[in-house]
Amino acid sequence: MSNASNDKLQTCVSFIVEQLKLCHRPSSGENSPPFFLGINGVQEYSTLDDSEYRCLALASPRPEMGTVLVSAIADRLEEAPHHFYTIVLSLDDFYLTHQDQLKLAARHRDNPLVQHRGQPSTHDLDLAVSVLSSFRARRDLRIPTYDKSAFNGQGDRVQKAKWLKIGGGQERSIDLVILEGWCLGFRALDDANLTACWKQAVKLLQGSHDYRGRLGHHRFVDLQFVNEALKEYDVITDQLDAFIHLDAEDPQYVYEWRLEQEAGLRRSKGSGMTDQEIVNFVNGYYPSYELFTERLRTGVFKGKEGSQLRLVIGKERDVKTVLQV
């Protein structure tokens, strides 16, 4: 494995092992809930450069569970000397069904931010809470799966019969549940900060031809809708015990990374979004990076210093900085 990919993997694994020890997991007993780890940023970061992808893919026999990097983390944790039974979930798999997404878009036809999946409000939070609650209570359950290639890239949830079964007489108790998602850990802003961020973006848009953001292109009321919806996501974030933030040094990198990711999806699935559709797609959720990333960098949790790892990632996917907050 290349030094770059190995460093990312080992840094994340070392942090997770440290957090598990601090929480006395898994020695807490079979009746205690598993440890819940959140990872933000992997949607765009998941498509690695070719050599790094091959290295991590070889290290991970289950790339279908989350991204390649997250799967490699899970597999390393299950190996000696750790032997932590780990399950990987993606917030993406809790997206609304295609029909429900169409209904949401129709109800808010003037809001371009919710015309496709991505932003807060486009996930089935009741389903997500139900799955996490089943893990916490150690009940048998099924994990939903979302097919991003369905409906020419618009996506749809797969039939329940094809969801992954967890439990059903398995002998090992789950030690760790990893939940990854591009907006996981984002916290809503208060009205004053939301207004200030938007006004500053509009000012930059009107005063410069070099403005690269998307926030200033949107109506305040549309951003307010997403911010209000994000408040409901605290029910997910508040269940996490620790957090890893894969933070792009420049948020603009997500365009190139997402284009590469979709190209891989088209190769593997035979269908997907065009490059222009991808740009439009990223435009739709990019304002959330502008609004919520800064607060995420300061820490998801209150009163839990040291429980969040932040890796600042360069354009070539190399780690520039490692911080624990």
Stockholm file with secondary structure:
# STOCKHOLM 1.0

chainA/1-325         MSNASNDKLQTCVSFIVEQLKLCHRPSSGENSPPFFLGINGVQEYSTLDDSEYRCLALASPRPEMGTVLVSAIADRLEEAPHHFYTIVLSLDDFYLTHQDQLKLAARHRDNPLVQHRGQPSTHDLDLAVSVLSSFRARRDLRIPTYDKSAFNGQGDRVQKAKWLKIGGGQERSIDLVILEGWCLGFRALDDANLTACWKQAVKLLQGSHDYRGRLGHHRFVDLQFVNEALKEYDVITDQLDAFIHLDAEDPQYVYEWRLEQEAGLRRSKGSGMTDQEIVNFVNGYYPSYELFTERLRTGVFKGKEGSQLRLVIGKERDVKTVLQV
#=GR chainA/1-325 SS CCHHHHHHHHHHHHHHHHHHHHTTCSTTCTTSCCEEEEEESHHHHTSCCHHHHHHHHHHCSCTTSSCHHHHHHHHHHHSTTTCCCEEEEEGGGGBCCHHHHHHHHHHTTTCGGGSSSCSTTSBCHHHHHHHHHHHHHTCCEEECCEETTTTTTTCEECCGGGSEEECSSCSSCCCEEEEEETTTTCCCCCHHHHHHHHHHHHHHHHHCTTCCCSGGGSCHHHHHHHHHHHGGGHHHHTTCSEEEEEEESSTTHHHHHHHHHHHHHHHHHSCCCCHHHHHHHHHHHHHHHHHHHHHHHHCSSSSCTTCEEEEEECTTSCEEEEEEC
#=GC SS_cons         CCHHHHHHHHHHHHHHHHHHHHTTCSTTCTTSCCEEEEEESHHHHTSCCHHHHHHHHHHCSCTTSSCHHHHHHHHHHHSTTTCCCEEEEEGGGGBCCHHHHHHHHHHTTTCGGGSSSCSTTSBCHHHHHHHHHHHHHTCCEEECCEETTTTTTTCEECCGGGSEEECSSCSSCCCEEEEEETTTTCCCCCHHHHHHHHHHHHHHHHHCTTCCCSGGGSCHHHHHHHHHHHGGGHHHHTTCSEEEEEEESSTTHHHHHHHHHHHHHHHHHSCCCCHHHHHHHHHHHHHHHHHHHHHHHHCSSSSCTTCEEEEEECTTSCEEEEEEC
//
